[in-house]
Amino acid sequence: MQKRFTYVISDRTGLTAEALCQSLLSQFPQVEFDIENLPFIDTPEKAQATATTLNEKALQGQKPLVFATLVNDEIREIIASANIVFFDLFDTFIGPLEKELTVDSSHSVGKSHGVLDFAEYSSRMSAVNFAMTTDDGMETDHYARAEVVVIGASRSGKTPTCLYLSLQFGIFAANYPLTTEDLHTTQLPPALAPHQHKLFGLTIDPFRLQQIRQQRFSGDTYASPKTCQFEVAQAEAMYRSAGIPFVNTTKKSVEEIGATILHEASLRRKL
């Protein structure tokens, strides 16, 4: 399998560039990409040191692939002068946008991830704190404030989904684990019944659930095939009986799960 060294270079966190890079490179499964994120390259000195590293890497074989979001022209030119294959993500889009909008861009560093709107940042942190406070069925009396309550069998992906929704979109998301006791009936547990309109279910392949549980509770009946099959089947029966939308998380990333919930539950992102 072909292997290519790949660098994501940014004058800030590099999160935007890294997400786009990952999305683009996922279209080439026949190539192994060794990806390294180099954030905060925000001075000519740092850029020169980075260019030296890139040139050294190029001597090992093929030119490194570089995906960059660099606002400063001098820094960008230093990086681009290295022995690399350079993909300037800003230049790809900013130029055509300036032409279409007939205005110049601000060329400001850190616009997408900086704390520019403190009210928005505070809202995001409030959503994250809410997700943590109500994690795993805690503080169910706070569900009146929730925009969505994610339910499902233990280890089906509820906690990472709620944290993703809160951190990325500012959604107040709680989660409730459906226990074996809850699943002996298709009736909603008392804590959930008043919030039926906010519920969104997660399901998962029982074999995959067993694998996840065995990593932490090997040998326990909690991780047995019988228990996993029962809980998944009963959870899905509960969803159908109560008319609760649900998504199978077996082969989905947390980003895909979050996007599905946002769309199907008609939630509006705040960030």
NUDO-769105 format. One line per 8 residues: number of its first residue (from 1); their letters; for each residue x, y, z of N, C-alpha, C, O. Coordinates in steps of 0.02 Angstrom, whole numbers, plus 32768, in hexadecimal, padded with zeros to 4 digits. Atoms other than C-alpha are relative to their C-alpha. Example, Ala and Ser with C-alpha at 12.3 -4.5 7.8 and 13.67 -1.06 7.14 Angstrom:
<atoms>
1	AS	802D/7FC5/8000/8267/7F1F/8186/802D/803C/8000/8061/803B/8021; 7FD6/7FC5/7FFD/82AC/7FCB/8165/7FD9/8037/8025/7FF2/806E/802D
</atoms>
This chain:
<atoms>
1	MQKRFTYV	802A/7FC4/8000/8000/8000/8000/802C/803F/8000/805C/8043/8026; 7FDC/7FC1/8003/803F/80AD/7FD3/7FF7/8026/8041/7FC1/8026/805E; 8003/7FD8/7FC3/8068/811B/8068/8018/8047/7FF1/804B/8050/7FD1; 7FED/7FBB/800B/806D/81D9/8065/7FFE/8025/8042/7FCE/8022/8068; 7FFE/7FD4/7FC6/80A4/824E/80EE/7FD6/803D/7FF0/7FDC/805C/7FBB; 802F/7FC9/800A/8020/82D4/8103/8001/802E/803C/8001/8018/8075; 7FFE/7FCE/7FCA/8024/8375/8167/7FC6/8031/7FF8/7FB6/8047/7FC1; 8034/7FCC/7FFE/7F97/83E9/819A/801F/803B/8026/8030/8035/8061
9	ISDRTGLT	7FDD/7FC7/7FE3/7FE1/8495/81BB/7FD1/803C/8004/7FAF/804E/7FD3; 802E/7FC9/7FF5/7F82/8527/8204/801F/8034/802F/804C/8024/8056; 7FE9/7FCD/7FD1/7FA0/85CC/825C/7FD7/8000/8040/7FE5/8027/806E; 8026/8008/7FC2/7F1E/8599/82DD/7FFD/7FB5/8012/8030/7F93/8010; 8005/8045/7FE8/7EDC/84F0/8319/8008/7FCC/7FC9/801E/7F94/7FD7; 7FFC/8030/8037/7ED7/849D/826E/7FC4/7FD1/7FFD/7FC3/7FA3/7FD4; 8039/802D/7FFE/7E30/844C/8297/7FD8/8001/7FBF/7FC3/7FCD/7FA6; 8025/7FFA/803F/7DDA/848E/81FB/8025/7FDD/7FC8/8008/7FB5/7FA3
17	AEALCQSL	7FD8/801E/8034/7E68/845B/8189/8004/7FB4/8008/8001/7F8F/7FD7; 7FFA/8048/7FF4/7E78/83B0/81DC/7FC0/7FDB/7FED/7FC2/7FA5/7FD1; 8040/8020/8011/7DBF/838A/81C8/7FF8/7FF9/7FB4/7FE3/7FC5/7F9C; 8006/8003/8049/7DC3/83B5/810F/8033/7FCF/7FE3/8023/7FA9/7FB5; 7FCC/802E/8016/7E66/8357/80F7/7FEA/7FB8/8008/7FF0/7F8F/7FDA; 8016/8044/7FF2/7E20/82BA/8148/7FC8/7FEC/7FD0/7FC7/7FB4/7FB8; 8037/800F/802D/7D83/82C6/80DE/8019/7FF2/7FBA/8001/7FC3/7F99; 7FE5/8009/8043/7DE5/82D7/803D/8028/7FBE/7FFA/801F/7F99/7FCA
25	LSQFPQVE	7FD5/803A/8004/7E63/824E/8063/7FDA/7FBE/800A/7FF1/7F89/7FF4; 8028/803D/7FF6/7DDB/81D3/8097/7FE8/7FE4/7FBD/7FD2/7FAA/7FBA; 8015/8018/8042/7DB3/81C7/7FDD/8036/7FD5/7FDF/802C/7FBD/7FA7; 7FC9/8026/801C/7E58/816D/7FC1/8015/7FC8/8031/804C/7FCA/804C; 7FF2/8034/7FCF/7E4F/80CF/802D/803B/7FD3/7FEE/8056/7FAF/8019; 7FC8/802A/8016/7ED7/807B/7FC7/8044/801F/8013/8078/8000/8008; 7FC3/7FDF/7FEB/7F56/80F7/800C/8000/8008/804C/7FCD/801B/806A; 7FF9/7FF6/7FB7/7F97/80FC/80BF/801D/8046/800B/8054/8055/7FF5
33	FDIENLPF	7FEA/7FBC/7FF3/7FA5/81B0/80FB/8018/8007/8048/7FF3/7FF8/8077; 7FE5/7FF2/7FBD/8016/81DB/818E/7FF6/804B/800C/801D/8074/7FF5; 8014/7FBA/7FF9/7FC2/827D/81C5/8017/801E/8042/800E/8001/8077; 7FEA/7FDB/7FC5/800F/82FB/823D/7FE5/8047/7FFD/7FEC/8069/7FC9; 801B/7FBC/7FFC/7FBC/839D/8274/8035/802E/801F/804F/8020/8055; 7FD0/7FCF/7FE6/8031/8433/8289/7FDB/8042/8009/7FD8/806B/7FDB; 8027/7FC3/7FF3/7FCA/84BE/82DB/802D/803A/8015/8067/8031/8025; 7FE1/7FC3/7FE6/7FF9/8571/830A/8043/8011/7FDD/8071/8029/7FFE
41	IDTPEKAQ	7FC7/7FEA/8027/8078/858C/827F/7FF1/8048/7FEC/7FD9/8055/7FB5; 8018/7FBB/8007/8060/8647/8290/8037/8034/7FFD/8029/8070/8002; 7FC8/7FD1/8009/810E/8695/827B/802C/7FE6/7FC8/802D/7FA9/7FBB; 7FD1/8016/8034/818E/8691/81ED/8033/7FCE/801A/8048/7FA1/7FF7; 7FCF/802D/7FE3/8207/863C/8263/7FE5/7FB9/8006/8007/7F88/7FF6; 801F/8043/7FFB/8190/85AD/8286/7FF6/7FE2/7FBB/7FFF/7FA6/7FB1; 800B/8018/8045/8168/85A1/81CD/8040/7FE5/7FE2/8040/7FB2/7FC1; 7FC0/8015/801B/8220/8594/81A0/8015/7FBD/801E/802E/7F91/7FFB
49	ATATTLNE	7FF0/803F/7FDE/823C/850B/8221/7FD5/7FC7/7FE4/7FED/7F8F/7FDB; 802D/8032/801B/81A5/84AF/81DE/8015/7FED/7FB9/8014/7FB2/7FA7; 7FEA/800E/8045/81E2/84BF/812A/803D/7FD3/8000/8044/7FA7/7FD6; 7FC4/802B/7FFA/8289/8473/815F/7FEC/7FB8/800F/8007/7F89/7FF2; 8018/8043/7FEF/822D/83DF/81AC/7FE1/7FDF/7FC3/7FEC/7FA4/7FB7; 8020/801C/803C/81C7/83C8/810D/8033/7FEC/7FCC/802C/7FB8/7FAC; 7FCB/8011/8031/8262/83CB/80A0/8025/7FC0/8015/8036/7F97/7FEB; 7FDF/803D/7FE8/82B4/8348/810E/7FD5/7FC3/7FF4/7FEE/7F8D/7FE3
57	KALQGQKP	802E/8038/800C/821A/82DB/8100/7FFE/7FED/7FB6/7FFA/7FB2/7FA5; 8002/800C/8049/821B/82EE/8042/803C/7FD6/7FEB/8037/7FB0/7FBA; 7FC4/8026/8012/82CB/82A4/803E/7FF7/7FB5/800C/801D/7F8C/7FF1; 800C/8047/7FF1/8282/8200/8081/7FDA/7FDC/7FC8/7FD2/7F9F/7FCA; 8026/801F/8036/821E/81E3/7FE2/7FD7/8033/7FDB/7FF1/8063/7FC0; 802C/7FD3/8023/8187/8238/7F98/7FF5/8041/8026/7FFD/8044/8063; 800E/7FBF/7FE1/815B/82ED/7FB8/7FC6/7FF9/8031/7F95/7FD8/8022; 8039/8001/7FD1/80ED/8304/8053/7FC5/8027/7FE3/7FCE/8057/7FBE
65	LVFATLVN	803C/7FDA/8010/803B/833B/8038/7FF4/8032/8038/7FF7/8020/8073; 800C/7FCD/7FCD/8016/83DE/8091/7FBE/8023/7FF3/7FB3/803E/7FBD; 8040/7FDC/8002/7F68/8423/80B3/8006/803A/8031/8012/802F/806D; 7FF2/7FC6/7FD6/7F72/84D3/80F6/7FC7/8033/8001/7FA5/803E/7FCF; 802A/7FC4/7FF8/7F05/855F/8139/802B/8034/8021/802E/8038/805F; 7FD2/7FCD/7FE9/7F7F/85EE/8148/7FEC/8043/7FE3/7FEC/804D/7FA7; 8018/7FBF/8017/7F42/86A1/8140/8039/802D/7FEA/8034/8050/7FB8; 7FC9/7FD3/800E/7FE9/86FB/8142/8025/7FEB/7FC0/803A/7FB2/7FBA
73	DEIREIIA	7FE1/800F/8040/8035/8706/8093/8048/7FE9/8007/805D/7FBB/7FE5; 7FB9/8012/7FF8/80EA/86FE/80CD/8007/7FB9/801B/8031/7F93/8003; 7FFD/8043/7FE3/80CD/8664/8137/7FEB/7FCB/7FCD/800B/7F97/7FC7; 8018/802E/8032/806C/8610/80AC/8035/7FF4/7FC9/803F/7FBB/7FB3; 7FCD/8007/8034/80F6/8632/802D/803C/7FD7/8018/8059/7FB2/7FF1; 7FC8/8028/7FE4/817C/85E9/80A0/7FEF/7FB6/7FFE/8018/7F8D/7FE9; 8014/8046/8000/811A/8548/80B3/7FFC/7FE6/7FB8/8014/7FAF/7FA9; 800A/8016/8045/80EE/853F/7FFA/8043/7FF6/7FDC/8046/7FD1/7FAB
81	SANIVFFD	7FBF/8006/8021/81A7/8551/7FCC/8024/7FBE/8010/8055/7FAE/7FEF; 7FE2/8040/7FEE/81D0/84AA/801E/7FF3/7FCD/7FC9/7FC9/7FD7/7F9D; 8006/8035/8032/81E1/840B/7FB9/7FC3/7FD4/8011/7FCB/7F9C/802A; 803F/8020/7FEC/812A/83D9/7FD0/7FCD/8005/7FC8/7FD6/8028/7F96; 803C/7FF7/8029/8083/83C4/7F79/7FD1/802A/802B/7FB9/8012/805E; 8020/7FCE/7FD4/8028/845D/7FBB/7FB7/800B/7FEC/7FA8/801A/7FB2; 8048/7FF3/800B/7F6B/846D/7FCD/7FEC/803A/802E/7FE5/8031/806B; 8012/7FC5/7FDB/7F3D/851D/8003/7FB4/8004/8005/7F92/801A/7FD6
89	LFDTFIGP	8048/8005/7FF9/7E8D/8507/8048/7FDE/8045/8000/7FA6/804C/7FE8; 801C/7FBD/8001/7E71/85C2/8062/7FFE/801C/7FB9/7FCB/8037/7FA3; 7FFC/7FE3/8043/7EAB/85F4/7FB5/7FCD/7FE0/7FD1/7FB3/8000/7FA4; 8030/8023/802A/7E3A/8570/7F68/7FBB/801F/8002/7F97/8021/7FD0; 8044/7FE7/7FF7/7D9E/85C2/7FAE/7FFC/804B/8008/7FCB/806A/7FF1; 8005/7FB8/7FF2/7DC6/8674/7FE6/7FFF/802A/7FC1/7FD7/8058/7FBB; 7FFE/7FD9/803E/7DF4/86B5/7F39/7FBE/8001/7FDB/7FA4/8036/7FCC; 8041/8000/8022/7D54/867B/7EE3/7FC9/8022/8028/7F9D/8042/800B
97	LEKELTVD	8032/7FDE/7FD7/7CED/86BA/7F78/8007/804B/7FFB/7FD6/806F/7FF6; 7FF5/7FB7/8006/7D3D/8766/7F70/7FE6/801A/7FBD/7FC9/804F/7FB9; 8017/7FEB/8043/7D18/876D/7EB6/7FB4/8002/7FFD/7F97/8031/7FE2; 8049/8004/8003/7C63/8738/7ECB/7FDF/8035/802C/7FAD/8053/8018; 801E/7FD1/7FD0/7C41/87A8/7F62/8017/8048/7FF3/7FFB/8077/8010; 7FE2/7FBF/8011/7CA8/8839/7F1A/8018/8027/803D/8015/8064/803F; 7FE1/7FE1/7FC5/7CF7/885A/7FC4/803E/7FD6/8012/8041/7F9B/8002; 7FC4/8023/7FEA/7DA1/882D/800C/7FF3/7FDD/8042/7FCC/7FF5/806C
105	SSHSVGKS	8006/8023/7FC1/7DAE/87AD/8097/8029/8024/8035/8052/804F/8026; 7FDF/7FDD/7FC9/7DEB/87E4/8142/8049/7FEB/800A/8071/8010/8026; 7FBD/801C/7FF7/7E88/8776/813C/8013/8000/804A/804C/800E/805C; 7FF4/8002/7FB8/7E76/8763/81F9/800D/7FB9/8016/7FED/7F8A/7FFE; 7FEE/8042/7FE6/7EC4/86D3/8257/7FCD/7FEA/8034/7FB8/8012/805E; 8027/801D/7FCA/7E58/865F/82C0/7FB7/8011/8001/7F98/800D/8037; 8046/7FED/8000/7DAB/8697/8289/7FD1/7FC6/8010/7F9D/7FD0/8030; 8030/8037/7FF9/7D5D/85EA/828A/8000/7FDE/8044/7FCE/7FC0/8057
113	HGVLDFAE	7FFD/8023/7FC0/7D99/85AA/8333/8012/802C/803A/8019/8014/8072; 7FF0/7FD4/7FC9/7DC3/8643/8399/7FC2/8011/8029/7F89/8006/8012; 8037/7FEC/7FD5/7D58/8682/842A/7FEE/8047/7FED/8001/8077/800E; 8010/7FBE/801A/7D0F/8712/83C6/7FBD/8018/801C/7FB3/8055/8024; 8041/7FEE/7FE5/7C5E/870F/840B/7FFA/7FDE/8044/7FED/7FA2/8048; 7FFD/801D/7FBD/7C64/86F6/84C7/7FBC/7FE4/8015/7FB8/7FB5/803C; 8042/801B/7FF0/7BA7/86DD/84D2/7FF9/7FBB/7FE1/7FDE/7F8D/8000; 8004/8040/8022/7BB5/8650/8453/802C/7FCD/8023/8019/7F93/802C
121	YSSRMSAV	7FD2/802D/7FDE/7C4B/8605/84AC/7FE2/7FE9/8043/7FE7/7FAE/8055; 8020/8011/7FC1/7BEF/860C/8552/7FC7/7FCF/7FF6/7FBE/7FA1/801F; 8037/802E/800F/7B5A/85B6/8503/801A/7FBA/7FF2/7FFD/7F88/8008; 7FE2/8041/800E/7BCA/852C/84C2/8015/7FDD/8040/8008/7FA1/8049; 7FE8/801F/7FC2/7C18/850F/856D/7FC5/7FEB/802C/7FCA/7FB9/8050; 803B/8013/7FDA/7B6C/850E/85BE/7FE3/7FBF/7FE6/7FCD/7F94/800D; 801A/803D/801E/7B36/8487/8543/802C/7FC5/8013/8012/7F8F/8022; 7FD2/8036/7FED/7BD2/841F/8569/7FF5/7FED/8049/7FF2/7FB2/805A
129	NFAMTTDD	800B/800E/7FB8/7BB7/8430/8625/7FBE/7FDB/800A/7FB9/7FAF/8035; 8040/8022/7FFA/7B02/83FB/860E/8007/7FB7/7FEB/7FED/7F8A/800D; 7FF6/8045/8017/7B37/8360/85AC/8024/7FD7/8035/8013/7F9C/803E; 7FDB/8024/7FCD/7BB1/8330/8635/7FD6/7FF5/803F/7FD9/7FC0/805E; 8029/8005/7FC4/7B37/8353/86C3/7FCA/7FCB/7FF9/7FB9/7FA8/8029; 8037/802F/800C/7AAF/82E9/8673/8017/7FBF/7FDF/7FEE/7F99/7FC5; 7FE4/803B/801F/7B23/8260/8633/7FEA/7FC0/8024/7FE6/7FBE/8061; 800E/8043/7FE6/7AF0/81AB/864A/7FC5/7FFE/8031/7FC7/7FDA/8063
137	GMETDHYA	803D/8003/7FD8/7A45/81CE/8694/8001/8029/8040/7FD4/8023/8069; 7FFD/7FD6/7FC3/7A7D/824A/8719/7FD4/803E/7FF8/7FC9/8055/7FC0; 8025/7FC0/7FFE/7A14/82E1/874B/7FC7/8001/7FCC/7FC1/802F/7FA5; 8037/8003/8030/797A/82AB/86E9/7FCD/8038/800A/7FA5/8046/7FDE; 802E/7FC8/7FF4/791C/833C/8739/8012/803C/7FD5/7FED/806D/7FD2; 7FEA/7FCA/802C/797F/83AC/86C2/7FEA/7FF6/7FB7/7FF9/8020/7F8C; 8012/800F/8046/7933/835D/8626/7FD2/8034/7FE1/7FCD/8039/7FA4; 802B/7FCC/801B/78B9/83ED/8617/8028/8032/7FD7/800E/8053/7FAA
145	RAEVVVIG	7FD5/7FD1/8023/794C/8454/85DB/8020/7FE1/7FC1/803B/8004/7F96; 7FDF/8023/8038/7989/83D1/855F/7FDB/800D/7FBF/7F9E/8013/7FBD; 801D/7FFC/8043/796E/83E6/84A5/7FF9/7FBB/7FE2/7FCE/7FB0/7FB8; 8005/8045/8015/798B/832D/8489/801A/7FD4/8038/8049/7FE6/805B; 7FE9/8031/7FCF/799B/8297/84FC/8011/7FC1/7FD8/7FE4/7FA0/7FBD; 7FE8/803A/8026/7A03/820D/84AC/7FFB/7FC2/802C/8016/7FC2/8064; 8009/803D/7FD8/79D4/815F/84E8/801A/7FC4/7FDA/8020/7FC5/7F9C; 7FE8/803D/801F/7A16/80B2/84C8/8020/7FD3/8033/802A/7FE6/806D
153	ASRSGKTP	7FDE/802F/7FD4/7A68/8019/8512/8044/801B/8012/8061/8043/7FED; 7FBD/7FEB/7FE9/7B09/8032/8573/8034/7FF1/7FCB/8035/7FBA/7FAF; 7FC9/8006/8030/7BA0/804C/8500/7FEA/8003/7FB7/800D/7FE9/7F8B; 8016/7FFA/8046/7B3C/8074/8465/8015/8043/7FE1/8008/804F/7FA6; 7FE5/7FC2/801B/7B8C/8120/8452/7FDF/8040/8018/7FE6/8074/7FF8; 8027/7FC6/7FE9/7B20/8196/84B8/802B/803A/8018/8021/8073/8004; 7FD8/7FCA/7FE4/7BA4/81F8/8517/8028/8026/7FCB/8024/8064/7FCA; 7FDB/7FD9/8032/7C18/8224/8485/7FD2/8027/7FD1/7FE3/805D/7FBA
161	TCLYLSLQ	8030/7FDD/802B/7B7F/8252/841D/7FE9/8041/8020/7FE6/8075/8000; 8018/7FC5/7FDD/7B3E/82CB/84A0/8037/8035/8008/802A/8070/8000; 7FC9/7FD1/7FFA/7BE8/8319/84BD/800F/8021/7FBC/801F/805C/7FB9; 7FF5/7FE4/8043/7BFD/832F/8400/7FCA/8034/7FF0/7FDA/806A/7FD8; 8037/7FD2/800D/7B52/8381/83F0/8007/8041/8027/7FF9/8077/800D; 7FF9/7FC4/7FD6/7B76/83F8/847F/803C/802A/7FEC/8037/8067/7FE7; 7FC3/7FDB/800E/7C27/8427/8450/8000/801E/7FBA/8016/8056/7FB0; 7FFE/7FE8/8044/7C0F/8438/8395/7FC5/802C/7FED/7FCC/8058/7FC3
169	FGIFAANY	803D/7FDD/8016/7B5E/847B/838B/7FDD/8026/8038/7FAD/804A/802A; 8020/7FDD/7FC9/7B32/84BE/8438/7FBD/7FE3/8013/7F94/8005/8031; 803F/8021/7FF1/7AA4/8441/8449/8000/7FE6/8048/8031/7FC9/805F; 8007/801B/7FBC/7A67/8418/84F9/7FE7/7FB9/7FFA/7FAB/7FAC/7FF1; 800F/8047/800B/7A6E/835B/84EE/800E/7FD8/803F/8045/7FD9/805A; 7FF9/802D/7FC7/7A51/82E1/857D/8000/7FB9/7FE6/7FEC/7FAC/7FAD; 8006/8046/8015/7A61/8225/8577/7FED/7FD3/8039/7FFD/7FDF/8073; 801C/802E/7FCE/7A0D/8196/85D0/800E/7FB8/7FEA/7FFC/7FA6/7FB2
177	PLTTEDLH	7FF2/8046/8012/7A49/80E0/85D3/7FC4/7FD3/800F/7FA9/7FD3/8046; 8035/8030/7FF6/79C3/805D/85BA/801D/7FC1/801F/8043/7F9D/7FFE; 7FE5/803A/7FDD/79EA/7FD7/863B/7FD8/7FC1/7FF0/7FA2/7FC5/7FD2; 8024/803F/8009/79B8/7F21/8637/7FBB/8004/8020/7F8A/7FEA/8005; 8040/7FF8/7FDD/792F/7F4C/86B4/7FD0/802B/7FD7/7F95/801A/7FD2; 802B/7FD5/802A/78ED/7FD8/8644/7FE5/7FD9/7FC4/7FAE/7FE6/7FAC; 8010/8021/8040/78EB/7F62/85AF/7FD7/7FC1/8007/7FCB/7F9E/7FD5; 802D/8039/7FF8/787E/7EDA/85FA/7FB9/8012/7FE9/7F8D/7FE7/7FE8
185	TTQLPPAL	8040/7FE9/801C/77EE/7F42/85B6/800E/8031/7FC8/8045/804E/7FC6; 7FF6/7FCE/8035/77D7/7FAF/851D/7FE5/8044/8014/7FE6/8073/7FED; 8017/7FC0/7FE7/778E/8039/8589/803C/802C/8012/806F/8013/802A; 7FC9/7FD3/7FEF/77FA/80D2/85A1/8009/8003/804C/7FD8/8002/8071; 7FF3/7FF7/7FB9/784E/80E2/864B/7FDF/8041/8019/7FD8/8070/7FF1; 8022/7FC4/7FE5/77F6/8162/86BD/8025/8041/7FF4/8006/8075/7FE8; 7FDA/7FC3/8009/7884/81DF/86AC/7FFD/801B/7FB9/8008/8056/7FAD; 8000/7FED/8046/7872/81E0/85EF/7FBA/8011/7FE5/7FB3/8039/7FB7
193	APHQHKLF	8044/7FF9/801B/77B6/81DA/85D6/7FEA/8049/7FF6/7FCC/8058/7FC2; 8016/7FBA/800A/7798/8297/85F1/8025/8023/7FC7/8010/8059/7FB1; 7FD7/7FE0/8033/781D/82BD/856E/8002/7FD8/7FBF/8033/7FDB/7F9A; 8001/802D/803A/77EA/8243/84E7/800F/8025/7FBE/8030/8009/7F92; 7FF6/7FDA/803E/77EC/82CC/8461/8048/8015/7FF6/805A/802B/7FBF; 7FBA/7FED/8005/78A4/82EE/8486/802F/7FC4/7FF7/806B/7FCC/7FED; 7FD6/803B/7FFF/78E1/823B/8480/801A/7FEE/7FBB/7FF7/7FF5/7F88; 7FE3/801B/803E/7957/81F7/83FB/8029/7FC3/8014/8054/7FC6/803F
201	GLTIDPFR	7FE2/803F/7FED/7990/8143/8401/803E/7FEE/7FD8/8045/7FFF/7F9D; 7FC6/801E/8021/7A35/80EF/83D8/7FFA/7FB5/8004/7FE7/7F9A/8038; 7FFC/8048/7FFF/7A43/803A/83A7/8043/7FEC/7FE3/8068/8016/7FC8; 7FBE/8017/8015/7AD9/7FCF/8379/7FFC/7FB5/7FF3/7FD2/7F92/8010; 7FFE/8048/800C/7B03/7F24/8336/8013/7FDC/8041/8044/7FEF/8060; 7FF2/8022/7FBF/7AFF/7EAB/83CC/8047/7FE5/8005/8066/7FE7/803A; 7FBC/801C/7FFE/7BA5/7E5A/839B/8032/8038/800D/8062/802F/8033; 7FD3/7FC7/7FF4/7BFA/7F04/8394/7FF9/8019/8047/802B/802B/8067
209	LQQIRQQR	800B/7FEB/7FBA/7BAB/7F33/843B/8025/7FD2/802F/8043/7FE8/8060; 7FDD/8030/7FD6/7BF0/7E94/8486/804C/800D/8000/806C/800A/8034; 7FB8/7FF1/8005/7C9F/7EBE/8446/8013/803C/802A/8045/803B/804E; 7FF1/7FC3/7FDA/7C98/7F6C/8492/7FFD/7FF2/804B/8028/8008/8071; 8007/800D/7FB9/7C5A/7F2D/8539/8037/7FD2/801B/804E/7FDB/8053; 7FCD/802F/7FE9/7CD9/7EA0/8543/8043/8022/800B/806B/800A/8033; 7FC1/7FDC/7FF6/7D67/7F1D/8537/8007/8019/8047/803E/8024/805F; 7FFE/7FE5/7FBC/7D37/7F5C/85E4/7FE4/7FD0/8034/7FF7/7FD3/806F
217	FSGDTYAS	8021/802D/7FCF/7CCE/7ED3/8634/8000/7FB8/7FE7/7FCD/7F97/7FE7; 7FF9/8043/801B/7D0F/7E31/85EC/7FEA/7FCC/8034/7FFE/7FCE/806E; 8017/8036/7FD4/7CB8/7D99/8636/7FC1/800F/8026/7FA3/7FE2/8043; 803D/7FEC/7FDD/7C27/7DFA/8680/7FC3/7FF2/7FD4/7FC8/7FF5/7F97; 803D/800D/8027/7B74/7DCF/864D/7FEB/803E/7FD9/7FC8/803A/7FA7; 800D/7FC1/8022/7B68/7E87/861C/801B/7FFF/7FB9/7FFF/801F/7F8C; 7FE1/8003/8042/7BD8/7E5D/8587/7FF1/7FBE/7FDC/8010/7FAF/7FA9; 800F/8040/8020/7B8A/7DB5/855C/7FD7/800A/7FC0/7FB3/803B/7FBB
225	PKTCQFEV	8027/7FFA/803E/7B40/7D98/84AE/7FB5/8003/800D/7F91/8029/7FED; 8048/8002/7FF1/7A96/7D71/84FA/7FE8/8043/8019/7FB3/805C/8004; 8014/7FBF/7FE5/7A90/7E13/855D/7FFF/8036/7FCB/7FD0/805D/7FC7; 7FFB/7FCD/8034/7AC8/7E7D/84CB/7FC7/7FF9/7FCC/7FAA/802B/7FB8; 8036/800B/8030/7A4B/7E2E/8453/7FBC/8014/801E/7F93/8033/7FFC; 803F/7FEE/7FDF/79BE/7E43/84D1/7FF8/804B/8005/7FC3/8066/7FF3; 8006/7FB7/7FF5/79E3/7EF9/84F8/7FF6/8025/7FBE/7FCE/8054/7FBB; 8008/7FDE/8041/79F4/7F2D/8441/7FBA/7FF4/7FE4/7F99/8023/7FCD
233	AQAEAMYR	8043/8011/801A/7955/7ED2/840D/7FCA/8025/8026/7F9B/8040/8008; 8033/7FDF/7FD7/78F1/7F19/849E/8001/804C/7FF8/7FCD/806C/7FF8; 7FFB/7FB8/800A/7933/7FC9/8485/7FDE/8014/7FBF/7FB9/8045/7FBD; 801F/7FF1/8041/78FE/7FC6/83CE/7FB4/7FF8/8004/7F8F/801E/7FE6; 8048/800A/7FF7/7854/7F82/8401/7FE1/803B/8025/7FAA/8051/8015; 8018/7FC6/7FDA/7841/8011/847D/7FFB/803D/7FD2/7FCA/8062/7FD4; 8000/7FC7/802E/786F/8091/83F7/7FC3/7FFD/7FD2/7FA0/802E/7FC8; 8038/8007/802F/77EE/804C/837F/7FBD/8008/8023/7F8F/8027/8008
241	SAGIPFVN	803E/7FFC/7FDA/7768/803D/8403/7FEF/8049/8011/7FB5/805D/800F; 800B/7FBB/7FEB/777F/80F2/843C/8007/8032/7FC7/7FFF/806E/7FD1; 7FF8/7FD3/8039/779E/8139/838E/803E/802D/8006/803D/8067/7FF2; 7FC2/7FDA/7FF6/7850/8170/83BA/802F/7FF5/7FC5/803D/7FBC/7FB4; 7FCF/8009/8036/78C8/8191/8329/8041/7FE4/801B/8053/7FF2/8054; 7FC0/801B/7FE8/796B/8131/8335/802F/7FF4/7FC5/801B/7FF1/7F8C; 7FCC/800A/8032/7A0E/8115/82D9/802E/7FC8/8016/803C/7FC1/8052; 7FD1/8037/7FF1/7A82/807F/82CE/8047/801D/7FFF/805D/8039/7FCD
249	TTKKSVEE	7FBE/7FE1/7FF9/7B2F/80B4/830B/8039/7FD1/7FED/8073/7FE5/7FF1; 7FCD/8033/8009/7B8D/8015/82DB/8039/8017/7FD3/8073/800F/7FE4; 7FCD/7FED/8031/7BE8/805C/8244/8002/804C/7FF5/801B/8063/7FC2; 8003/7FB8/8007/7BCD/8116/8261/8030/8023/8030/8038/800E/8069; 7FD6/7FD7/7FD5/7C46/8197/82A4/7FD4/802C/802B/7F98/8033/801E; 8028/7FD4/7FD5/7C0F/820C/832E/7FE8/803C/7FD8/7FB2/8057/7FE7; 8016/7FC8/802A/7C07/8296/82AA/7FC2/7FED/7FD9/7F93/8015/7FD2; 803A/8017/8026/7B8E/822F/8242/7FC3/7FF8/802D/7F8B/8009/8019
257	IGATILHE	8038/8009/7FD1/7B24/8203/82D9/7FE4/8045/8013/7FA7/804F/8013; 8016/7FBE/7FED/7B1E/82B9/830F/7FD9/8023/7FC8/7FA6/8042/7FD4; 8022/7FE1/8039/7AEE/82F5/8261/7FBB/7FE1/7FF5/7F8C/8004/7FE5; 8040/8022/8007/7A64/8272/8258/7FCE/8019/8033/7F94/8027/8022; 802D/7FE8/7FCB/7A1B/82A9/82FE/7FEB/8048/7FF3/7FB0/8059/7FFA; 8011/7FBB/800F/7A24/8361/82CE/7FCB/8005/7FCB/7F9B/802B/7FD1; 802E/7FFE/8038/79C9/833F/822C/7FBB/7FE3/8011/7F88/8003/8007; 803F/8023/7FF4/7946/82C3/8264/7FD9/801D/803B/7F9B/8018/803D
265	ASLRRKL	8022/7FE2/7FC6/791F/831B/8309/7FF2/804B/7FF4/7FD7/806D/801F; 800B/7FBA/8012/7919/83C4/82B0/801D/8030/8034/7FFE/8061/8046; 7FDE/7FD4/7FD0/7995/8410/832A/8026/8035/7FDA/8040/8028/7FA3; 7FDE/7FC9/8020/79E1/84B7/82FF/8041/800E/8024/8042/801D/805F; 7FBF/7FF2/7FE2/7A9A/84CF/831C/8004/8049/8015/7FE8/8075/7FF4; 7FFA/7FBC/7FE6/7AC8/8568/8382/8044/801F/7FF2/804E/805B/7FFC; 7FBC/7FE8/8009/7B80/8576/8354/8012/8005/7FB7/8049/8018/7FA5
</atoms>
